[in-house]
Amino acid sequence: MQGQSQQQAYDRGITIFSPDGRLYQVEYAREAVKRGTASVGVRAENGVVLAADKRARSPLMEPESIEKLHKADDHVGVASAGHVADARQLIDFARRQAQVNRLRYGEPVGIETLTKNITDHIQQYTQVGGARPFGVALIVGGIEDGEPRLFETDPSGTPYEWQALSIGSDRSDLRDYLEEEYEEGLSTEEALGLALDTLAQSNDGELAPDGVGVATITVDDDDGYSERSNEEIEAILEERDLLASEEDEEADAEDGDDADEADDEE
């Protein structure tokens, strides 16, 4: 009985390490990320591609209201998986950091610098009593000194740099697919196709244009961050034989999204 009460103390206290050096609340935050729908990032030779599964849980929901892809600055995009409300707080923080850097130094913030600012902010919430960790992971991608960079933030506050990665549900399976299919030197369009192919692995090999979001940040594009329209996505899905039929879309709407059972997780 005493052992069980000690276990509960470690379980509930964010600032208390268990005897084997674990912070259980941080691990639970990672589980919240796993319950969110998948997002994928792929680094190309001249840019970064972000793709996110944004299937609606109901046919009455407006697809545009599902927030999975965000513009942090002209040269930075962010994709999320986990609690949407937590993601919004971190996106707002990232935008403020990007603007502060422009005002203070007169130049765009570096992708690595921005990611580490975000993860420093996340880490504070693993060390302070009376708060909880952020139940969200982010993919931060953009252009730094003419080179594409791609990072992941973890609920523990640790940043990782990747060539290609996935976060959210089915992460392990999608990462295995990326490890098999990714090649260095991909063009932006090839990276976009790979990102959609990867997302399709957790959707029975098919995607609906309004159920997926795609954004690119390229070196040559003067506009920097750019989101693809449903028409563009539909054309790419059809070309790659990934386009879901109307019957499949209706079945998805009826079944709902198992990864989003927890109300505000995406």
C-alpha positions as CSV (number, residue, x, y, z in Angstrom):
1,M,0.0,0.0,0.0
2,Q,2.8,2.4,0.9
3,G,4.6,1.6,-2.4
4,Q,1.4,2.5,-4.3
5,S,1.1,5.9,-2.5
6,Q,4.7,6.7,-3.3
7,Q,4.1,5.9,-6.9
8,Q,1.1,8.2,-7.0
9,A,3.3,11.0,-5.5
10,Y,5.8,10.7,-8.4
11,D,2.9,10.4,-10.8
12,R,1.3,13.7,-9.8
13,G,4.3,15.9,-9.0
14,I,5.8,17.5,-12.1
15,T,8.9,18.6,-10.1
16,I,9.5,15.2,-8.5
17,F,11.8,12.6,-10.2
18,S,10.9,9.0,-9.6
19,P,13.6,6.8,-8.2
20,D,14.5,5.7,-11.8
21,G,14.9,9.3,-13.0
22,R,11.6,9.7,-14.8
23,L,9.2,12.7,-14.9
24,Y,5.9,10.9,-15.4
25,Q,3.9,14.1,-16.3
26,V,6.3,14.7,-19.2
27,E,5.8,11.1,-20.4
28,Y,2.0,11.6,-20.2
29,A,2.4,14.7,-22.3
30,R,4.1,12.6,-24.9
31,E,1.2,10.3,-24.9
32,A,-1.1,13.3,-25.6
33,V,1.0,14.0,-28.7
34,K,0.6,10.4,-29.9
35,R,-3.2,10.8,-29.7
36,G,-3.1,13.7,-32.2
37,T,-3.3,13.3,-35.9
38,A,-0.1,13.0,-37.8
39,S,2.1,15.8,-39.2
40,V,5.1,15.3,-41.4
41,G,8.1,17.4,-42.3
42,V,10.5,16.8,-45.2
43,R,13.7,18.8,-45.9
44,A,14.4,19.3,-49.6
45,E,17.4,20.6,-51.4
46,N,15.9,24.1,-51.7
47,G,13.2,24.2,-49.1
48,V,11.0,22.5,-46.5
49,V,7.6,20.8,-46.9
50,L,5.2,20.5,-44.0
51,A,2.1,18.3,-44.3
52,A,-0.6,17.6,-41.8
53,D,-3.6,15.3,-41.4
54,K,-6.5,17.6,-40.7
55,R,-9.5,15.4,-41.2
56,A,-12.7,16.8,-39.7
57,R,-14.5,14.8,-37.0
58,S,-17.9,15.8,-38.4
59,P,-19.1,16.7,-41.8
60,L,-20.6,19.9,-40.2
61,M,-17.1,21.1,-39.2
62,E,-15.5,23.7,-41.4
63,P,-12.1,22.3,-42.6
64,E,-10.5,25.7,-42.5
65,S,-11.1,25.9,-38.7
66,I,-8.8,23.0,-38.1
67,E,-5.4,24.5,-37.1
68,K,-2.5,22.2,-37.9
69,L,-0.2,24.4,-40.0
70,H,1.0,27.9,-39.0
71,K,3.1,30.7,-40.4
72,A,5.5,31.9,-37.7
73,D,7.3,34.3,-39.9
74,D,7.8,34.9,-43.7
75,H,10.6,32.2,-43.6
76,V,9.3,29.9,-40.9
77,G,6.4,27.4,-40.8
78,V,5.2,25.2,-38.0
79,A,3.1,22.0,-37.9
80,S,1.7,20.5,-34.7
81,A,0.4,17.3,-33.2
82,G,-1.3,17.0,-29.8
83,H,-3.4,19.6,-27.9
84,V,-4.4,22.4,-30.3
85,A,-4.8,24.9,-27.4
86,D,-1.2,24.2,-26.3
87,A,0.0,24.5,-29.9
88,R,-1.6,27.9,-30.3
89,Q,0.2,29.2,-27.2
90,L,3.5,28.1,-28.5
91,I,2.9,29.4,-32.0
92,D,2.0,32.8,-30.5
93,F,5.3,32.7,-28.5
94,A,7.2,31.8,-31.6
95,R,5.7,34.7,-33.6
96,R,6.6,37.1,-30.8
97,Q,10.2,35.8,-30.7
98,A,10.5,36.2,-34.5
99,Q,9.2,39.8,-34.4
100,V,11.4,40.7,-31.4
101,N,14.4,39.4,-33.4
102,R,13.5,41.5,-36.4
103,L,13.1,44.7,-34.3
104,R,16.2,44.1,-32.2
105,Y,18.6,42.9,-34.9
106,G,17.0,43.9,-38.1
107,E,17.1,40.4,-39.6
108,P,15.0,37.2,-39.7
109,V,15.4,34.9,-36.7
110,G,17.4,31.8,-37.3
111,I,15.4,28.5,-37.4
112,E,17.7,26.9,-34.8
113,T,17.6,29.9,-32.5
114,L,13.8,30.1,-32.7
115,T,13.4,26.4,-32.0
116,K,15.7,26.6,-29.0
117,N,13.7,29.6,-27.7
118,I,10.6,27.6,-28.0
119,T,12.1,24.5,-26.3
120,D,13.5,26.7,-23.5
121,H,10.0,28.0,-22.9
122,I,8.6,24.4,-22.9
123,Q,11.3,23.2,-20.5
124,Q,10.3,25.8,-17.9
125,Y,6.9,24.0,-17.6
126,T,8.6,20.8,-16.7
127,Q,10.4,22.4,-13.7
128,V,7.7,24.6,-12.1
129,G,5.1,23.5,-9.6
130,G,1.5,24.4,-10.2
131,A,1.8,24.0,-14.0
132,R,1.8,21.2,-16.4
133,P,3.9,20.4,-19.5
134,F,2.7,21.4,-23.0
135,G,0.9,18.4,-24.5
136,V,2.0,19.1,-28.0
137,A,5.0,18.5,-30.3
138,L,5.9,20.9,-33.1
139,I,7.8,20.6,-36.4
140,V,9.6,23.9,-37.1
141,G,10.9,24.3,-40.6
142,G,12.3,27.2,-42.6
143,I,15.1,28.9,-44.4
144,E,18.2,30.0,-42.5
145,D,21.1,31.8,-44.4
146,G,19.8,30.3,-47.6
147,E,19.7,26.8,-46.3
148,P,16.6,24.7,-45.3
149,R,16.4,23.6,-41.7
150,L,13.9,21.2,-40.0
151,F,13.5,20.8,-36.3
152,E,11.2,19.0,-33.8
153,T,10.2,20.2,-30.3
154,D,9.5,17.6,-27.6
155,P,7.2,18.1,-24.5
156,S,10.4,17.7,-22.4
157,G,11.9,20.8,-24.0
158,T,14.4,19.0,-26.1
159,P,15.0,20.2,-29.8
160,Y,16.0,17.7,-32.5
161,E,17.1,18.4,-36.1
162,W,15.9,16.1,-38.8
163,Q,16.0,15.5,-42.6
164,A,12.5,14.1,-42.4
165,L,10.2,13.3,-39.5
166,S,6.7,12.6,-38.4
167,I,4.9,13.4,-35.1
168,G,1.5,12.4,-33.8
169,S,-0.3,9.1,-34.3
170,D,1.5,6.2,-36.0
171,R,4.8,8.0,-35.7
172,S,6.9,4.9,-35.7
173,D,5.3,3.4,-38.8
174,L,5.5,6.7,-40.7
175,R,9.1,7.2,-39.6
176,D,10.0,3.8,-40.9
177,Y,8.4,4.7,-44.2
178,L,10.4,7.9,-44.4
179,E,13.7,6.1,-43.6
180,E,13.0,3.8,-46.5
181,E,11.9,6.4,-49.0
182,Y,13.8,9.6,-48.2
183,E,16.8,10.5,-50.3
184,E,19.0,13.5,-50.0
185,G,18.8,16.1,-52.7
186,L,15.0,15.9,-53.2
187,S,13.4,18.8,-55.0
188,T,10.5,20.6,-53.2
189,E,7.9,18.9,-55.4
190,E,9.5,15.5,-54.8
191,A,9.5,16.2,-51.0
192,L,5.9,17.3,-51.2
193,G,5.0,14.0,-52.9
194,L,6.9,12.0,-50.2
195,A,5.1,13.9,-47.4
196,L,1.7,13.1,-48.9
197,D,2.7,9.4,-49.5
198,T,3.8,9.2,-45.9
199,L,0.5,10.6,-44.5
200,A,-1.4,8.2,-46.7
201,Q,0.2,5.3,-44.9
202,S,-2.0,6.0,-41.9
203,N,-5.1,6.6,-44.0
204,D,-5.5,3.4,-45.9
205,G,-3.4,4.8,-48.7
206,E,-5.8,7.5,-49.6
207,L,-6.3,11.2,-48.7
208,A,-9.0,13.8,-49.2
209,P,-8.0,17.3,-50.5
210,D,-9.8,19.0,-47.6
211,G,-8.5,16.5,-45.1
212,V,-4.8,17.4,-45.5
213,G,-2.8,20.6,-45.3
214,V,0.4,21.3,-47.1
215,A,2.8,24.2,-46.7
216,T,6.2,24.9,-48.4
217,I,9.0,27.3,-47.5
218,T,11.5,27.6,-50.3
219,V,14.8,29.4,-50.8
220,D,13.7,30.8,-54.2
221,D,10.2,31.9,-53.3
222,D,10.0,35.6,-52.4
223,D,6.8,35.0,-50.4
224,G,8.6,32.4,-48.3
225,Y,5.9,30.4,-46.4
226,S,3.1,29.3,-48.7
227,E,0.1,27.0,-48.2
228,R,-1.2,24.9,-51.1
229,S,-4.9,25.3,-52.1
230,N,-7.3,22.3,-52.1
231,E,-7.3,22.4,-55.9
232,E,-3.5,22.0,-56.0
233,I,-3.5,19.3,-53.4
234,E,-6.3,17.4,-55.3
235,A,-4.2,17.5,-58.5
236,I,-1.1,16.1,-56.7
237,L,-3.2,13.4,-54.9
238,E,-4.7,12.4,-58.2
239,E,-1.4,12.3,-59.9
240,R,0.1,10.1,-57.2
241,D,-3.1,7.9,-57.1
242,L,-3.8,8.9,-53.5
243,L,-7.1,10.6,-54.0
244,A,-9.9,9.2,-51.8
245,S,-13.3,8.5,-53.4
246,E,-16.5,10.1,-52.2
247,E,-17.5,6.9,-50.5
248,D,-14.3,6.7,-48.6
249,E,-14.7,10.4,-47.4
250,E,-18.2,9.7,-46.2
251,A,-17.0,6.6,-44.3
252,D,-14.3,8.6,-42.7
253,A,-16.8,11.2,-41.6
254,E,-19.1,8.5,-40.0
255,D,-16.3,6.7,-38.3
256,G,-14.7,9.9,-36.9
257,D,-11.1,10.3,-36.2
258,D,-9.9,7.8,-33.6
259,A,-6.7,9.8,-33.0
260,D,-8.8,12.8,-31.9
261,E,-11.1,11.2,-29.3
262,A,-9.9,13.6,-26.7
263,D,-12.0,16.6,-27.8
264,D,-9.3,19.2,-28.5
265,E,-6.4,17.0,-29.8
266,E,-5.4,17.2,-33.4
